[in-house]
Amino acid sequence: MINHKTVLITGGANGIGLGIAVQLASEGYALALTGRSPEERVQENINKVKHFGTPVIYISSDVASDEGRRTVMQRIDSEFGRLDVLVNNAGVAPKVRMDILSTTEESFDYVLDINLKGTFFLTQLAANYMIVEVERNVGITPMIINVSSISAYTASTMRGEYCISKAGIGMITALFADRLAEYGINVYEIRPGIIATDMTSGVKEKYDRLILEEGLLPLKRWGVPEDIGNAVSVLCSGKLAYSTGEVINIDGGFHVRRL
C-alpha cells in the first residue's frame, strides 16, 4: 500500500474532472483517472496532472459496463493498494438535444447508463472496497463525492434524460450517505452550475448573454473547472467530517431564489 492518499476520479482527463485532478495533484494525492478515450488521446492532459510529481495512472474504461468498473477497481488495488476518495464525475449529455416528446430510448439509455447506472454500481464496488479498509483499521477514512449538476432540479425539456440522470445522483448520494455512515464513510454531492468546458462550448453565446446581460447569476461570471476542483479539495481535507449527504452548490448563486 502506498503512503499517498489515493483518489479515483471518473472522467478525470477532461473538463471538470481534469480541474479536480490538477488541484488534488498539486496537493500531493495519488490519482487514478478514468475515461473512455485511449490514453494517447488525452496524454497532454494527463501530463498536466503528472507535472506535480505525484503518482498518476490513467485507466481507459467505460464505467457503464460491469467489466469496465471492475477493471478500474482491480487496477487501483494492484497499483496503489488503497482508495481514500471516489469522485464520481464521469457524465455525458445527449448526443442530440431532443424535446422530451420525441427523444428516443437509445438516447435515454446512453445517458443514464453512464451518468446514473455507472455511478451507482461503481459506488457500490468502491464502497465495499472501502468497508474492508475501515474494518482492517489501516488508518484510512474513505469518502465518496458525487458530481451532479444544477440540472438535478432545473428542468430542461430539450435534454430530459440528462436532468433525470442528475436528479438520480442526488438520491444515490442520500442512499449511500445513509448506508455507509456506520462505517464512517461520508458521502457528498457537488452541484456545478454553468461551467466552461467542451460540453458547454456550443451554448457559450447564449450563456454569455444570460450571465452578463440578463442577470441569470448573482456572481456574474462563468464557472471554471478549477472552481469544482477547489470544492473537492475542501471535502477531501476532512474538515467537514461532521457532515454527510450534504449538497454543495458551486453555481455562482444560481440556486438562490430571487425576485
C-alpha positions in Angstrom: 0.0 0.0 0.0 1.4 3.4 -1.0 1.7 6.2 1.5 -0.2 8.8 -0.6 -3.9 9.3 -0.1 -5.4 7.9 -3.3 -8.3 9.4 -5.3 -10.2 7.8 -8.1 -11.7 10.4 -10.5 -14.0 9.1 -13.2 -13.9 11.3 -16.4 -10.7 12.7 -14.9 -8.8 13.6 -18.1 -11.1 16.4 -19.4 -13.2 19.3 -18.3 -14.4 19.3 -14.7 -12.6 16.0 -13.9 -9.3 17.5 -15.1 -9.8 20.6 -13.0 -10.3 18.3 -10.0 -7.3 16.2 -10.8 -4.9 19.1 -11.2 -6.0 20.6 -7.9 -5.6 17.3 -6.0 -2.3 16.5 -7.7 -1.0 19.9 -6.6 -1.8 18.8 -3.0 0.1 15.5 -3.3 -2.7 13.0 -3.7 -2.1 9.9 -5.8 -4.6 9.8 -8.6 -6.4 7.2 -10.8 -8.2 8.9 -13.7 -10.6 7.1 -15.9 -12.1 7.9 -19.3 -13.4 6.2 -22.4 -10.7 7.7 -24.6 -7.5 5.8 -25.4 -4.6 7.1 -23.3 -2.8 8.6 -26.2 -5.7 10.9 -27.0 -5.6 12.5 -23.5 -1.9 12.3 -22.9 -1.4 16.0 -22.9 -4.0 16.5 -20.2 -2.6 13.6 -18.2 0.8 15.3 -18.3 -0.7 18.4 -16.7 -1.6 16.2 -13.7 1.7 14.3 -13.7 3.6 17.6 -13.7 3.2 17.8 -9.9 5.2 14.5 -9.4 2.5 12.6 -7.6 1.6 9.0 -8.7 -0.9 9.1 -11.5 -2.4 6.3 -13.6 -4.9 6.5 -16.4 -7.4 3.7 -17.0 -9.2 3.6 -20.3 -12.5 2.1 -19.3 -16.3 2.5 -19.6 -18.0 2.9 -16.2 -21.3 2.0 -17.9 -20.1 -1.6 -18.1 -19.6 -4.1 -15.2 -16.3 -5.2 -16.8 -15.1 -1.6 -17.1 -15.9 -0.9 -13.5 -14.2 -4.0 -12.2 -11.1 -3.2 -14.3 -10.9 0.2 -12.6 -11.0 -1.2 -9.1 -8.6 -4.0 -9.9 -6.0 -1.5 -11.3 -6.3 0.7 -8.2 -5.8 -2.3 -5.9 -2.8 -3.6 -7.8 -1.2 -0.1 -8.4 -1.9 1.6 -5.1 -3.4 -0.9 -2.7 -5.8 1.7 -1.2 -8.7 4.0 -2.1 -9.3 7.1 0.1 -11.7 9.0 -2.1 -14.0 8.2 -5.0 -15.1 11.2 -7.2 -17.9 10.2 -9.5 -17.5 12.8 -12.1 -18.0 10.9 -15.5 -21.0 12.1 -17.4 -22.3 12.7 -20.8 -25.0 14.9 -22.4 -27.3 13.6 -25.1 -25.6 13.3 -28.5 -28.5 15.2 -29.9 -30.8 17.5 -27.9 -34.4 16.5 -28.4 -37.7 17.6 -27.0 -39.0 15.1 -24.4 -42.0 14.5 -26.6 -39.7 12.9 -29.2 -36.5 11.8 -27.5 -35.5 8.1 -28.1 -34.9 5.1 -25.9 -31.4 4.9 -27.4 -30.5 8.4 -26.1 -32.1 7.8 -22.7 -30.2 4.6 -22.3 -26.9 6.1 -23.4 -27.1 9.0 -20.9 -28.4 7.0 -17.9 -26.1 4.1 -18.4 -23.1 6.3 -17.9 -24.4 9.1 -15.7 -26.6 7.1 -13.3 -26.1 3.3 -13.6 -22.3 3.7 -13.9 -22.3 6.0 -10.9 -24.4 3.7 -8.8 -22.6 0.5 -9.4 -19.1 1.9 -9.3 -20.0 3.5 -5.9 -21.2 0.0 -4.8 -17.9 -1.6 -5.8 -15.8 1.2 -4.2 -17.9 1.2 -1.1 -17.4 -2.4 -0.4 -13.7 -2.0 -1.0 -13.7 1.0 1.4 -15.6 -1.0 4.1 -12.8 -3.6 4.1 -10.2 -0.8 4.5 -12.2 0.5 7.5 -12.6 -2.9 9.1 -8.8 -3.6 8.6 -8.2 -0.4 10.6 -5.3 0.7 8.3 -5.8 4.4 9.1 -7.9 5.3 6.1 -11.0 7.3 6.4 -12.7 7.0 3.0 -15.2 9.2 1.4 -17.3 9.5 -1.8 -18.0 12.6 -3.7 -20.6 12.7 -6.5 -20.5 15.5 -9.1 -24.0 16.1 -10.3 -25.4 19.4 -11.8 -28.0 22.2 -11.3 -29.9 20.0 -13.8 -30.8 17.8 -10.8 -33.6 20.3 -10.1 -33.7 22.6 -13.2 -36.0 21.4 -15.9 -34.6 21.4 -19.4 -37.1 19.9 -21.8 -34.6 19.5 -24.6 -32.4 17.2 -22.6 -34.7 15.5 -20.2 -32.6 12.3 -19.9 -29.7 14.4 -18.6 -31.8 16.1 -16.0 -33.2 12.7 -14.9 -29.7 11.3 -14.6 -28.5 14.1 -12.4 -31.6 14.1 -10.2 -30.9 10.4 -9.7 -27.4 11.1 -8.5 -29.0 13.2 -5.7 -30.7 10.0 -4.4 -27.6 7.9 -4.9 -25.9 10.5 -2.6 -28.6 10.2 0.1 -28.8 6.4 -0.1 -25.1 5.8 0.3 -24.7 8.5 2.9 -27.2 6.7 5.0 -25.9 3.2 4.3 -22.2 3.9 4.8 -22.5 6.2 7.9 -21.9 3.2 10.2 -18.5 2.7 8.7 -17.5 6.4 8.9 -17.6 6.8 5.2 -19.1 10.2 4.3 -20.8 10.9 1.0 -21.2 14.3 -0.5 -22.6 15.8 -3.7 -21.3 18.8 -5.6 -23.7 20.5 -8.0 -21.8 22.6 -10.6 -23.6 25.3 -12.4 -22.7 26.7 -15.8 -19.1 25.6 -16.2 -16.8 26.5 -19.1 -16.0 23.1 -20.6 -16.2 21.3 -24.0 -19.7 20.3 -23.0 -21.0 23.9 -22.8 -18.9 25.3 -25.6 -21.8 25.1 -28.0 -24.0 27.3 -25.9 -21.4 29.9 -25.0 -23.1 32.8 -26.7 -26.4 32.1 -25.1 -25.0 31.9 -21.6 -22.7 34.9 -22.1 -25.9 36.9 -22.7 -27.8 35.4 -19.8 -25.0 35.8 -17.3 -23.5 39.1 -18.3 -26.6 41.0 -19.6 -29.7 39.4 -18.1 -28.5 38.7 -14.6 -29.0 34.9 -14.5 -26.4 34.5 -11.8 -25.7 36.7 -8.7 -22.0 36.1 -9.4 -21.7 37.4 -12.9 -19.2 35.0 -14.5 -19.0 31.5 -15.9 -17.7 28.8 -13.5 -14.4 27.1 -14.4 -13.3 23.5 -13.7 -10.9 24.9 -11.0 -13.9 26.1 -9.0 -15.1 22.5 -8.7 -11.5 21.3 -8.0 -11.4 23.7 -5.1 -14.7 22.4 -3.7 -13.5 18.8 -3.9 -10.3 19.8 -2.2 -12.2 21.2 0.8 -14.1 17.9 1.1 -11.0 15.8 0.8 -9.4 17.8 3.6 -11.8 16.1 6.1 -12.7 19.5 7.6 -16.4 18.8 7.0 -16.3 15.4 8.8 -19.4 16.0 10.8 -21.5 16.2 7.6 -22.7 13.5 5.2 -25.3 13.5 2.5 -24.6 17.2 2.1 -25.2 19.0 -1.3 -22.7 21.8 -2.1 -23.8 24.2 -4.9 -20.9 25.6 -7.0 -23.0 27.6 -9.3 -22.5 31.3 -8.9 -25.6 31.6 -6.8 -27.9 30.1 -9.4 -29.8 28.2 -6.7 -30.7 31.4 -4.8 -34.4 32.2 -5.4 -34.7 35.8 -6.3 -37.5 38.3 -7.1 
